[in-house]
Amino acid sequence: MKGVLISINFIFCCFLLFLDSSTSLPLCVDSSAPFILNSTLEFCPYNGSTCCNSTEDTQIQKQFQLMNISDTTCASALKSILCARCDPYSAELFTVQSTPRSVPLLCNSTIASNSSQSKAVAVEDFCSQVWESCQSVSIKNSPFSPSLQGQAGRTPSKSNPSKLTDQWQSKTDFCTAFGGSSTSESVCFEGEPVALKNTDSEAPISPPHGLCLEKIGNGSYLNMVAHPDGTNRAFFSNQKGQVWLATIPADGSGGKLQLDESSPFVDLTDMVYSDAKLGMMGMAFHPKFAENGRFFASFTCDKDKWSGCNGICSCNSNVNCDPSKIGTGSSGAQPCQYQAVVAEYTANGTASQPSSVLISTHTKAVSAKPTEVRRIFTMGLPSNTENGGQILFGPNDGYLYFMMGDGSGTGDPYNFAQNKKSLLGKIMRLDIDNIPSAAEISKQGLWGSYSIPKDNPFSQDNGSQAEIWALGLKTPWRCSFDSERPSYFFCGDAGQGLGYYGVLQVSNPWYPSLGCQPWKGLLISRTKVNVITGSEVAIAGSVLIKGSHCGRRLYRDGVLLGTWNFYVLLMRAPRKRAFKKAQVYCLDDSVLDLYEEVDLITKGGNYGWRVYEGPYPFTPNESPGGNTSKDSINPIMPILGYNHSEVNKNEGSACIIGGYMYRSNTDPCMYGRYLYADLYSVAVWEATEDPVNSGNFSKSRIPFSCSHDSPIKCDPVPGTSLPALGYIYSFGEDNNKDVYILASEGVYRVVRPSRCSYTCSQEKATTEAPSPSTSPSHACRNFSIYQFLQISFFLLLLICFV
């Protein structure tokens, strides 16, 4: 008996280690997104959004026919069960606690009131229906075989058991093995396609009254990553390549961010090339950082200034691109002079030390050497724009996700984003724990020291780059995993050009009374022309538009932030030239509009660019790299987005800044809502999923303000009540799941709504602010569920074997 108890306890301990969040998102069994069929399935009743094509539908039909089921009621139930693989929620139905199943999770009780599914089964649960109709019916090649489920049924009374009663003693045993219930975070199969409950008929979901911020730092940073030790510390980095380790004050303590800019954790500025669009774009810490001290930086380098900047050019014959035909960029750089790099570094500590010492060393390390341990990735970029560069570790799989823009400026003329032979315009998924030999790296044509996860969607496709996880992105800017539902992988994707269009109006300097005339000239930036070479203007950082003229639509590059004052070279005759300050007016947004979007990233997903920009068809001005037809792809449309004119009727928006699904208890009215913003810092949105688990979101632009007791005073935007954030560069999240805005004017934390006099009925009144905590001992209150499970495992082992 004691042995049995030990076994049960040990199994329970192991089970705890494998607990995983539900997917609860429309996903197919291979983790790819459902798609829209252009035709009707002949056998399974799944049309519209589905996980089966006609070939798979035919295979399921053949499998059903081979079962040779004589009873019509049982046959109908089995058909629905087999066809459940076509359900948009098949990943959830066929995977329970990370264990694949041959049969979907059968609803075995009346659906709970808090279920996300649409209706309750009125008479009897579906699992019982299957048992009652099929228990005595012969089913050849039965999917209910205990061995297929990894479970033990009864010892078969026959050598070739075909009936349920041959393998299961009772309905209770059967439904224990195959049944389950629907909750607010999971679904079960009730004999027909899963349908979620929509709240439209219930009380509408009201947006929060506002977002309350406090300013805790004056520095300007591009990245923030919570320290892996679970404490109130976090790493911050800037675009130049400096990384700092900071201590975050407790919420409501009145404390400021403790960050000494004179003492960086590591300084990579010697390797990093930075300008308005390039630099250190991301950093990530290994999931086992406490044990191995490994961390990673994503940045751009200049091969003319650093010998280590030596990757292969992404514009090459394999992707039908010739670097000699691209020309120089706006900064005068040659194609692939700038390169995207992911490099590995280590915190203080060596592998020769005992693991217990290492853990203490790595978690307490306050500095690291800027000496590269390993080059993970290097690739030459065709231009100095649209490069993305963020890196993240997947919370479930431990792989490194690398976000890469199309790298080609206006309109992606070489169609890199849709070309599976190119890594531009993609999200990559890399295994940085299993490093192949140099010979294998060369043989496989890899871009550095990593291996390809076997379940990458194109790992077996010789015509595609195996690194690709998702494609069809313009400039993925700030991505994040939902900490409670890791299958929800959000990415902001900046729209075409990061800017907008306008109309140039300039008067004739010789005959002012004539007003606006079509004088040919060149639009340039900010300063008057001082160098003229032929018909072109050469000024560092200027934007050259050949043949622009009065009244013509002009593109304004996103790097030219701020004023609309430009100078135009006007030519009346070869000997008469004049420099005139021009004014640019916004074009009507019904004629020209650009789109910023948020995507839910899934395995193998194609997000449409440059066939589409957001939901709109896109037609490039030039296409030397060829085109992709609309009919040849199944694009996944954005879950959220906005037109530029939606932000500011006079100027439009600049660029979307992807954020986080808010999971902190600090603002309970914001909990479970996705936060994102625009670069210009005049607009912040929250997005709510409805129905829950559907992947369908509705957005609401919300007011935001600074708390009256902010540790650092927030200056207002002149003439408004908005805090002057400057430009919003990014969002961050700490180990308490509190969310931060990283802006040009400082670091801002989302705090309790009452501190800004916003009403939230769910907020609990507090009479005393917590005292600030600055030591790693704070981890006792902030450790993650993963750490909790680890501790639980060892405690239970002690209980088991004492």
Secondary structure, 3 states (H helix, E strand, C coil): CHHHHHHHHHHHHHHHHCCCCCCCCCCCCCCECCEECCCCCCCCCCCCEECCCHHHHHHHHHHHHHHCCCCHHHHHHHHHHHHHHHCCCHHHHCEECCEECCCCCEECCCCCCCCCECCCCCCCCHHHHHHHHHCCCCCCCCCCCHHHHCCCCCCCCCCCCCCHHHHCCCHHHHHHHHEECCECCECCECCCCCCECCHHHCCCCCCCCCEEEEEEECCCCCEEEECCCCCCEEEEECCCCEEEEEECCCCCCCCCCECCCCCCCEECCCCCCCCCCCCEEEEEECCCHHHHCEEEEEEEEECCCCCCCCCEECCCHHHCCCHHHCCCCCCCCCCCCEEEEEEEEEECCCCCCCHHHHHHHHHHCCCECCCCCEEEEEEECCCCCCCEEEEEECCCCCCEEEEECCCCCCCCCCCHHHCCCCCCCEEEEEECCCCCCHHHHHHHCCCCCCECCCCCCCCCCCCCCCCEEEECCCEEEEEEECCCCCCCEEEEEECHHHCEEEEEECECCCCHHHCECCCCECEEECCCCCCEECCEECCCCCCCCCCECCCCEEEECCCCCCCCCEEEEEEEECCEEEEEEEEEEECCCCCCCCEEEEEECCECCECCCCCEECCEECCCCCCCCCCCCHHHCCCCCCCEEEEHHHCCCCCCCCCEEEEEECCCCCCCCCCCCEEEEECCCCCEEEEEECCCCCCCEEEEECCEEECCCCCECCCECCCCCCECCCCEEEEEECCCCCEEEEECCEEEEECCHHHHCCCCCCCCCCCCCCCCCCCHHHHHHHCCHHHHHHHHHHHHHHHHHC
